[in-house]
């Protein structure tokens, strides 16, 4: 998933699962949206996404990129998937993720099939990767862990997973630490601006 692409954004607006009564949403989802919204001028919200699969595992940006289609009005979406609460570790995994939307406003994901998670649209991620294209190395930033009511930045180093405290959920904190890149993935996908044209 740590692959960087040039992006002209299109802004649109299994373990034990913990729900808040009456709103059909993970408790961790509600907490994440509340804290993340203050750092985005776009609505951060839960959406329904149809999982159709067909893409490669751990390659969400490439998967979403490959199905972009100007004529069909298929565009790319930035956001998160929030996994069910893990009662054994008292934690929730929050993974930065990319998927697609068609011209009728239907979301679909070519990475997952039958994956139990909640999708959160976060268009500020797409805006950030576009605005800071020359300063970042990956369009997919850090994922998060919510544990004991605190958020931690996740860094995967080979087979090792490290967790670091994070000051807040500002977008830059998913891509930089003390001014340094979090990721060093090379740019490998050619840039086709027409695929991301807002007027397409």
MARSE-489327 format. One record per residue (C-alpha): x, y, z; residue in three letters. Coordinates in steps of 0.25 Angstrom, whole numbers, plus 2048, in hexadecimal, padded with zeros to 3 digits. Example, Ala and Ser with C-alpha at 12.3 -4.5 7.8 and 13.67 -1.06 7.14 Angstrom:
BEGIN
8317EE81FAla 8377FC81DSer 
***
This chain:
BEGIN
800800800Unk 80C809801Unk 80C80E7F3Unk 80C81D7EFUnk 8058227E3Unk 8028307DEUnk 7F48347E1Unk 7EA83F7DCUnk 7E083D7E7Unk 7D183B7E5Unk 7CB8407F2Unk 7BF8387F6Unk 7B883D800Unk 7CE7D3836Unk 7CC7D8843Unk 7C27DD84CUnk 7BB7E9846Unk 7B77F484FUnk 7AB7FD84BUnk 7A4809851Unk 796806853Unk 78C80C848Unk 79681183EUnk 79C804838Unk 7AA809839Unk 7B7804840Unk 7BA80D84CUnk 7C880E847Unk 7C281483AUnk 7BA81E841Unk 7C7822849Unk 7D082383DUnk 7C682B835Unk 7C4835840Unk 7D3838842Unk 7D7837833Unk 7CC84182FUnk 7D284D835Unk 7DE84B82CUnk 7D684A81FUnk 7CE855818Unk 7C6849811Unk 7BC840817Unk 7C283481EUnk 7B882981EUnk 7B481B81EUnk 7B0816810Unk 7AB80880AUnk 7B5802801Unk 7B27F67F8Unk 7BE7EC7F9Unk 7C17E67EBUnk 7CF7E27ECUnk 7D87DE7E0Unk 7E47E77E5Unk 7F07E37ECUnk 7F17E27FBUnk 7F87EE802Unk 7F87F67F5Unk 7EC7FE7F7Unk 7F180B7EFUnk 7F58037E3Unk 7E87FB7E3Unk 7E08087E4Unk 7E980F7D9Unk 7E78037CFUnk 7D88047CEUnk 7D78137CCUnk 7CF8167C0Unk 7CC8247BAUnk 7C18207B1Unk 7BA8187BCUnk 7BC8237C7Unk 7C481A7D0Unk 7CD8217DAUnk 7D681E7E6Unk 7D28207F4Unk 7DB822800Unk 7D881E80EUnk 7D9813819Unk 7D480681DUnk 7D180382BUnk 7D27F5830Unk 7C97EF83BUnk 7CD7F1849Unk 7D77E784EUnk 7D37E385CUnk 7DF7DB85EUnk 7E97E685CUnk 7DF7F1860Unk 7E27F8853Unk 7DD7FC845Unk 7E57FC838Unk 7E280882FUnk 7E8807821Unk 7EA811817Unk 7E380D80AUnk 7DF8107FCUnk 7D480C7F4Unk 7CA8117E9Unk 7BD8187E6Unk 7B58177D9Unk 7AD8237D3Unk 7A181F7DAUnk 7A78207E8Unk 7A98127EAUnk 7B680E7F1Unk 7BD8017EEUnk 7CA7FA7F3Unk 7D37F17EAUnk 7DC7EE7F5Unk 7D37E67FFUnk 7C87DC7FEUnk 7BF7D880AUnk 7C87E0814Unk 7C17E5820Unk 7C57F3822Unk 7BF801822Unk 7C380B817Unk 7C681A81AUnk 7C782480FUnk 7D282E811Unk 7D4837805Unk 7DF83F80DUnk 7E983480AUnk 7E78357FBUnk 7E88447FCUnk 7F5843804Unk 7FC8397FBUnk 7F98427EFUnk 7FE84F7F6Unk 80A8497FCUnk 80D83F7F0Unk 81C8447EFUnk 81E8427FEUnk 818835801Unk 81C8277FCUnk 80F81F7FDUnk 8018237FBUnk 7FE819806Unk 80281E814Unk 802818821Unk 7F780F827Unk 7F3811835Unk 7F0808842Unk 7E680D84CUnk 7E980785AUnk 7E480C867Unk 7DE818861Unk 7EB81C85BUnk 7EF81C84CUnk 7FD817848Unk 80481883AUnk 80780A835Unk 81480882DUnk 8177FA827Unk 8267F7825Unk 8277E981EUnk 8207DF827Unk 8217E9833Unk 8157F2837Unk 8197FF83FUnk 80F808846Unk 812817849Unk 80A821850Unk 80482C847Unk 80183A84CUnk 7F483B844Unk 7ED837838Unk 7F284282FUnk 7F483D821Unk 803840821Unk 80583782CUnk 80282B824Unk 80D82E81AUnk 818836822Unk 81F83582FUnk 827840833Unk 827845825Unk 82D837820Unk 82582E816Unk 81F82281DUnk 82081A810Unk 82B818805Unk 8248117FBUnk 8288147EDUnk 81E81A7E3Unk 81B80F7D9Unk 80D8137D2Unk 80D81C7C6Unk 8048297C8Unk 7F882A7BFUnk 7F28377C3Unk 7E58347BBUnk 7E18297C5Unk 7E08337D0Unk 7DA83F7C9Unk 7CF8447D2Unk 7C78487C5Unk 7C883A7C0Unk 
***
